[in-house]
Amino acid sequence: MTLGGAAPRLQAPFRRRASRLSTSRWRFFLPRICSRRARHDGDTTVSLTAFRMKLKPGAVEEYRRRHDAIWPELVSVLREAGIYDYSIFLDAESLNLFAVLKLAPDHRRDSLPAHPVMQRWWTYMADLMVTSDEGQDSDEGDAGDGSDGGQKLSARPKEWPLELMFHMD
């Protein structure tokens, strides 16, 4: 769809109606749609969280394959814990993964380590990632966030929190 020019090409019954929407009308409707989303996402009660994880050498394709086939029950557990809009990015050169997620105001993310589905997923992914109990490289440092809650969670991926430096709505 081109927003600055003509209306999008639609099938016959809708073409006539769409052609009546001039460029100025598209410009009128689009900001209203986007601003609703921005108001929802810009809500101050929503928490934005980001952290870094690390893949082991040679694990990129398998990591992608496993996430492409993510377990529906894991998705349900994450949503029930108040996690949404969750993305993980890869820096292929360093094998660092950067996770960004939004948390609902009443989130229960802290309860996830004890959930059996989460523990199974971490065990399933442990051969691909640096985990909490593995030795640290000199550039890795310690997460320092107490993320293991005092428990030994050997399969849990090691997480390093990231500080928000810039955000634009």
C-alpha positions in Angstrom: 0.0 0.0 0.0 1.3 3.4 -0.9 0.2 6.0 1.5 1.4 9.1 -0.3 -0.2 8.2 -3.6 -3.1 6.2 -4.8 -5.3 3.9 -2.7 -4.2 0.3 -2.5 -5.3 -2.1 -5.3 -8.3 -4.1 -4.2 -10.5 -6.7 -5.8 -13.4 -5.6 -7.9 -16.2 -5.0 -5.4 -14.0 -2.9 -3.2 -12.1 -1.0 -5.8 -14.7 1.6 -6.4 -15.1 2.3 -2.7 -11.3 2.5 -2.2 -10.8 4.8 -5.1 -13.1 7.3 -3.3 -10.6 7.5 -0.5 -8.3 10.2 -1.7 -4.8 10.6 -0.5 -5.9 13.2 2.0 -8.4 10.8 3.5 -5.7 8.1 3.9 -3.6 10.7 5.7 -6.6 11.4 8.0 -7.3 7.8 9.0 -3.7 6.5 9.3 -2.6 8.8 12.2 -5.7 8.0 14.1 -5.1 4.2 13.9 -1.4 4.6 14.8 -2.1 7.0 17.7 -4.4 4.5 19.3 -1.7 1.9 19.3 0.8 4.5 20.6 -1.4 5.4 23.4 -1.7 1.8 24.4 2.0 1.1 24.1 2.9 4.4 25.7 1.0 3.6 28.8 3.3 4.4 31.8 2.2 1.2 33.6 3.7 -1.0 30.9 7.3 -2.1 31.7 9.8 -2.6 28.9 12.6 -5.1 29.7 15.7 -6.0 27.8 18.5 -8.5 28.4 21.3 -10.2 26.7 22.0 -14.0 26.4 24.7 -15.8 24.5 24.6 -18.7 22.0 27.3 -21.3 21.8 29.3 -21.5 18.5 27.4 -23.3 15.7 24.0 -23.1 17.4 22.4 -20.3 15.4 20.3 -22.4 13.0 19.2 -24.8 15.6 18.2 -22.0 18.0 16.1 -20.4 15.2 14.6 -23.8 14.3 13.5 -24.5 17.9 12.0 -21.0 18.3 10.2 -21.4 15.0 8.5 -24.4 16.5 8.0 -22.9 20.0 5.7 -25.0 22.2 2.2 -23.6 22.5 2.2 -24.3 26.2 5.3 -22.2 26.7 3.7 -19.3 24.9 0.6 -19.7 27.2 2.8 -19.7 30.3 4.6 -16.5 29.1 1.4 -14.7 28.3 -0.2 -15.8 31.7 2.9 -14.4 33.4 2.1 -11.0 31.7 4.8 -11.1 29.0 3.8 -9.8 25.6 5.5 -8.2 22.5 8.6 -10.4 23.0 11.4 -10.3 20.5 14.9 -11.8 20.4 17.6 -10.4 18.1 20.9 -12.0 17.2 24.3 -10.3 16.7 25.8 -13.0 14.5 29.3 -11.8 14.9 29.3 -12.1 18.7 26.6 -14.7 19.1 24.8 -12.4 21.6 21.1 -12.5 21.7 19.2 -9.4 22.7 15.7 -10.0 24.1 13.2 -7.2 24.4 9.8 -7.7 26.0 6.9 -5.8 27.5 5.4 -6.7 30.9 1.9 -6.1 31.9 1.4 -4.0 35.1 0.4 -7.1 37.1 3.1 -9.4 35.5 4.5 -12.4 37.3 7.8 -12.9 35.4 9.5 -13.7 38.7 7.4 -16.9 39.0 8.6 -18.4 35.7 11.8 -20.1 36.9 9.7 -22.4 39.1 7.2 -23.3 36.3 7.7 -26.9 35.0 7.2 -25.8 31.3 9.8 -23.1 31.7 12.3 -25.5 33.2 11.7 -28.1 30.4 12.2 -25.3 27.8 15.5 -24.2 29.4 16.7 -27.9 29.6 15.7 -28.3 25.9 17.7 -25.1 25.0 20.7 -25.6 27.3 22.9 -27.3 24.7 22.7 -24.2 22.6 23.2 -21.4 25.1 25.5 -20.2 27.9 23.6 -21.2 31.1 23.7 -19.9 34.6 26.1 -22.6 36.0 28.7 -22.4 33.2 32.0 -20.7 33.6 32.1 -17.1 32.4 34.4 -15.7 29.8 36.4 -12.7 30.7 34.1 -10.4 28.7 30.9 -11.9 30.1 31.0 -10.7 33.7 28.3 -11.4 36.2 24.7 -10.5 35.7 24.6 -9.1 39.1 20.9 -9.1 39.1 20.2 -12.0 41.4 18.3 -13.6 38.6 18.9 -17.1 39.9 17.0 -16.3 43.1 19.7 -18.1 45.2 18.8 -21.4 43.4 21.1 -23.4 41.2 19.2 -23.4 37.9 21.7 -25.2 35.7 19.7 -25.1 32.5 18.6 -21.5 32.8 20.2 -19.3 30.2 22.6 -16.7 31.6 21.0 -13.3 31.4 22.7 -9.9 31.5 20.3 -7.0 32.0 20.5 -4.1 29.5 20.1 -0.5 30.4 17.6 1.6 28.3 19.6 4.4 26.7 17.0 5.7 24.3 13.3 5.2 23.5 11.0 6.8 21.0 7.2 6.3 20.8 
